[in-house]
Amino acid sequence: MSEATDTIFSKIIRREIPADIVYEDDLALAFKDVNPQAPVHILVIPKKPLVKLADAESQDHALMGHLLLTVKRVAEQVGLSNGYRVVINNGDDGGQTVSHLHLHILGGRQMKWPPG
């Protein structure tokens, strides 16, 4: 498994960089994206430094489930009752720009298909 380097997300977890945090527990942190692509754009990240989804191992199964349930909790908390999209970019071809696993919650408008 690859380890995340010192990323902007690890600095947010350590409170070295400010973020508009909307949810936190022992395993995850959720905060508003600084470059929103929808009226609601929140990132959910694990506190464990996983580079990308492809690096998750079987021992991470509880964390992976926790991240999805955190997405559900945060979406409810911010009022996305009409629905929302969850995106995980994986690697360069997947459009991942920060080397720390993160889930995008996009909502507040009708999503189009197919995505980019």
Backbone bond lengths (Angstrom), bond angles and torsions (degrees), N, CA, C in turn:
res aa  C-N    CA-C-N  psi(-1)  N-CA   C-N-CA  omega(-1)  CA-C   N-CA-C  phi
1 M - - - 1.453 - - 1.521 109.41 -
2 S 1.299 116.98 134.43 1.458 121.48 177.37 1.517 109.57 -78.73
3 E 1.312 115.70 149.70 1.460 119.93 175.45 1.504 109.85 -103.95
4 A 1.311 116.25 143.62 1.456 120.92 177.80 1.515 109.40 -68.47
5 T 1.306 115.14 141.36 1.449 119.55 172.48 1.518 107.46 -78.61
6 D 1.298 116.97 -179.15 1.457 120.55 178.79 1.522 108.15 -73.51
7 T 1.319 116.24 100.57 1.465 121.68 -175.40 1.520 111.06 -104.74
8 I 1.315 114.84 173.18 1.461 120.18 174.79 1.527 110.41 -59.26
9 F 1.348 117.02 -33.98 1.462 119.60 -179.95 1.525 111.60 -70.38
10 S 1.317 118.53 -38.84 1.465 119.58 177.12 1.527 110.31 -65.98
11 K 1.325 116.80 -32.99 1.467 120.08 176.60 1.524 111.19 -69.70
12 I 1.337 117.34 -34.16 1.472 120.67 175.20 1.529 109.61 -66.73
13 I 1.329 117.41 -43.44 1.468 121.01 178.39 1.527 110.14 -57.46
14 R 1.336 117.15 -41.46 1.476 122.24 -178.93 1.526 112.97 -82.36
15 R 1.341 116.68 0.11 1.470 123.57 179.50 1.527 112.08 65.95
16 E 1.320 116.93 28.04 1.462 121.18 175.45 1.526 110.86 -84.24
17 I 1.319 116.01 -22.45 1.463 123.39 176.76 1.519 106.68 -126.29
18 P 1.336 117.52 132.23 1.466 118.76 179.97 1.519 111.69 -70.96
19 A 1.321 115.52 150.52 1.456 122.77 175.59 1.517 107.99 -149.30
20 D 1.312 115.87 154.67 1.458 121.78 176.86 1.532 107.25 -86.32
21 I 1.322 115.42 84.84 1.466 122.52 -174.61 1.529 109.59 -77.70
22 V 1.330 115.35 130.49 1.469 120.49 179.50 1.519 112.54 -110.70
23 Y 1.347 117.06 -15.18 1.463 120.37 179.53 1.524 108.57 -160.53
24 E 1.347 115.03 144.56 1.462 119.76 174.32 1.517 109.43 -154.17
25 D 1.328 115.58 141.74 1.452 122.43 169.46 1.528 107.23 -142.30
26 D 1.315 116.87 -167.58 1.466 120.19 -176.60 1.525 113.80 -66.16
27 L 1.339 117.40 -25.06 1.462 121.28 -173.51 1.524 114.94 -109.00
28 A 1.332 117.39 -21.56 1.461 120.10 -171.17 1.524 112.13 -142.62
29 L 1.319 112.96 160.38 1.460 121.39 177.69 1.526 106.77 -137.95
30 A 1.330 117.21 137.93 1.463 121.81 177.34 1.522 108.60 -126.59
31 F 1.330 115.43 134.34 1.463 120.01 -178.18 1.525 109.71 -149.33
32 K 1.338 115.47 157.71 1.455 121.01 -179.23 1.528 109.71 -70.63
33 D 1.336 115.42 137.31 1.455 121.12 177.27 1.529 109.07 -69.82
34 V 1.330 116.94 136.75 1.472 120.69 -179.19 1.525 111.94 -76.31
35 N 1.336 117.41 -13.54 1.461 122.14 178.09 1.531 108.00 -127.81
36 P 1.341 116.81 69.76 1.470 119.78 -171.58 1.520 113.09 -64.30
37 Q 1.336 114.75 139.97 1.455 122.91 178.01 1.526 111.59 -105.84
38 A 1.316 116.91 4.92 1.462 124.12 177.60 1.523 106.61 -156.22
39 P 1.342 117.76 164.76 1.467 118.90 178.30 1.534 112.82 -53.88
40 V 1.326 116.91 -36.34 1.464 121.47 172.31 1.522 106.88 -117.14
41 H 1.319 116.07 121.61 1.471 121.58 178.12 1.521 107.20 -142.97
42 I 1.322 114.60 104.67 1.463 122.12 -176.58 1.517 108.49 -121.74
43 L 1.314 115.93 140.35 1.457 122.03 176.20 1.519 109.32 -103.39
44 V 1.326 116.71 135.58 1.458 122.73 173.83 1.518 106.40 -114.39
45 I 1.327 116.06 124.16 1.466 120.54 -177.72 1.520 110.13 -126.51
46 P 1.318 116.14 147.24 1.461 118.27 172.26 1.523 109.13 -78.17
47 K 1.305 117.23 148.12 1.464 119.96 173.97 1.524 110.49 -74.27
48 K 1.331 116.25 -24.14 1.459 120.72 174.33 1.528 107.50 -71.78
49 P 1.315 118.57 131.96 1.471 120.60 -175.55 1.532 113.65 -78.98
50 L 1.314 116.62 82.13 1.467 122.13 172.08 1.526 108.01 -95.43
51 V 1.326 117.83 131.57 1.455 120.76 -178.23 1.529 111.32 -68.11
52 K 1.332 116.59 -48.31 1.463 120.17 -176.62 1.520 109.71 -154.99
53 L 1.312 115.48 168.22 1.455 121.17 -178.61 1.529 111.26 -56.62
54 A 1.312 117.26 -39.07 1.471 121.16 -178.90 1.524 112.79 -63.23
55 D 1.323 117.89 -16.25 1.461 121.27 178.87 1.524 113.18 -89.58
56 A 1.330 117.66 -8.02 1.466 120.46 179.69 1.528 109.14 -67.44
57 E 1.308 115.21 140.87 1.464 122.38 -179.14 1.533 109.25 -116.20
58 S 1.319 116.51 173.90 1.460 120.28 -177.97 1.531 111.67 -58.61
59 Q 1.326 118.14 -32.51 1.468 119.64 179.05 1.532 112.20 -70.05
60 D 1.330 117.56 -8.45 1.467 121.79 178.36 1.526 112.71 -95.74
61 H 1.347 117.69 6.22 1.461 118.78 -173.84 1.529 112.68 -60.21
62 A 1.303 118.87 -38.67 1.467 120.54 179.56 1.531 110.49 -67.06
63 L 1.322 117.05 -39.45 1.466 120.96 177.83 1.524 110.74 -64.43
64 M 1.334 117.31 -42.28 1.466 120.27 -179.83 1.537 110.35 -62.08
65 G 1.326 116.82 -43.64 1.459 120.23 176.26 1.514 111.67 -63.53
66 H 1.317 116.25 -40.10 1.465 120.99 179.11 1.530 110.60 -61.25
67 L 1.331 116.74 -40.44 1.465 119.63 179.91 1.528 110.89 -62.89
68 L 1.333 117.68 -41.86 1.461 119.71 178.53 1.527 111.80 -66.69
69 L 1.312 117.22 -39.71 1.466 119.38 177.07 1.525 111.07 -68.64
70 T 1.319 117.42 -29.96 1.459 120.80 174.55 1.519 110.32 -66.69
71 V 1.337 117.42 -40.48 1.467 121.04 175.26 1.526 109.25 -56.66
72 K 1.322 117.25 -48.30 1.469 121.39 179.32 1.528 111.07 -58.06
73 R 1.323 116.31 -47.50 1.469 121.32 -178.77 1.533 111.06 -61.73
74 V 1.309 117.12 -46.25 1.469 120.96 -178.35 1.530 110.20 -66.71
75 A 1.327 117.94 -41.91 1.467 120.77 178.76 1.534 110.69 -59.78
76 E 1.316 116.87 -42.22 1.470 120.45 176.36 1.517 110.36 -64.21
77 Q 1.317 116.58 -43.30 1.474 122.52 -177.59 1.528 111.39 -59.98
78 V 1.334 117.73 -38.02 1.468 120.65 -177.80 1.523 112.87 -94.21
79 G 1.335 117.74 5.62 1.451 121.84 171.22 1.517 116.24 82.67
80 L 1.317 118.26 30.09 1.467 120.71 179.34 1.537 110.92 -85.99
81 S 1.328 115.94 58.73 1.465 121.03 -175.43 1.525 113.07 -74.02
82 N 1.335 118.73 -18.91 1.473 121.34 178.36 1.513 112.21 -85.70
83 G 1.310 117.67 -4.43 1.458 121.32 -179.63 1.513 112.31 119.89
84 Y 1.315 114.11 171.41 1.458 121.15 -178.58 1.517 107.95 -166.11
85 R 1.309 115.84 167.13 1.460 121.91 177.55 1.525 108.31 -113.83
86 V 1.329 115.43 141.96 1.469 122.09 175.28 1.515 106.81 -115.58
87 V 1.326 116.29 127.38 1.458 121.43 -177.64 1.526 108.70 -126.92
88 I 1.333 115.23 134.17 1.463 121.85 171.11 1.520 106.39 -123.79
89 N 1.323 117.04 111.51 1.458 121.66 175.02 1.523 107.46 -85.08
90 N 1.339 116.32 135.44 1.464 120.49 -176.32 1.529 109.74 -127.46
91 G 1.313 116.36 109.71 1.455 121.54 177.19 1.520 113.67 76.73
92 D 1.330 114.71 178.51 1.462 121.19 -175.92 1.528 112.73 -59.31
93 D 1.322 117.62 -50.05 1.463 120.04 -178.50 1.521 112.18 -66.99
94 G 1.314 117.14 -23.28 1.461 121.37 177.26 1.515 113.20 -83.38
95 G 1.327 117.30 -4.52 1.453 120.97 177.86 1.522 114.54 88.66
96 Q 1.333 117.91 14.20 1.460 120.62 179.88 1.524 109.50 -73.43
97 T 1.339 116.45 125.24 1.463 120.76 -177.31 1.524 113.36 -111.32
98 V 1.321 117.72 -14.74 1.467 121.70 175.93 1.521 107.16 -119.84
99 S 1.321 116.55 129.14 1.467 121.70 -176.41 1.527 111.75 -81.57
100 H 1.302 115.39 59.32 1.467 124.06 176.32 1.527 104.92 -154.08
101 L 1.321 117.52 121.12 1.460 121.42 -179.19 1.522 110.35 -48.25
102 H 1.331 115.74 132.40 1.462 120.12 176.22 1.511 110.28 -151.30
103 L 1.325 115.15 146.01 1.454 123.40 179.01 1.520 107.91 -110.39
104 H 1.322 116.21 128.72 1.459 121.83 177.31 1.524 108.64 -92.26
105 I 1.318 116.42 130.26 1.467 122.20 168.58 1.522 105.69 -104.41
106 L 1.322 116.76 117.91 1.463 122.19 -179.82 1.515 108.53 -118.77
107 G 1.322 117.16 128.82 1.452 119.93 -179.37 1.509 112.54 -164.05
108 G 1.314 114.69 -173.76 1.453 120.92 -179.79 1.517 113.21 89.27
109 R 1.322 117.23 3.35 1.462 122.62 175.30 1.526 107.97 -158.07
110 Q 1.327 116.19 166.21 1.462 121.15 176.04 1.516 109.18 -70.39
111 M 1.324 116.92 128.22 1.460 122.16 177.14 1.525 109.13 -85.34
112 K 1.296 117.09 146.24 1.458 122.07 179.62 1.523 110.31 -99.68
113 W 1.322 116.86 156.94 1.450 122.42 177.21 1.509 108.42 -135.01
114 P 1.290 120.60 136.57 1.457 125.77 3.39 1.532 111.14 -82.24
115 P 1.340 116.14 154.43 1.469 119.22 176.24 1.527 110.00 -72.78
116 G 1.325 116.70 166.27 1.453 125.87 -176.67 1.452 116.15 -42.84
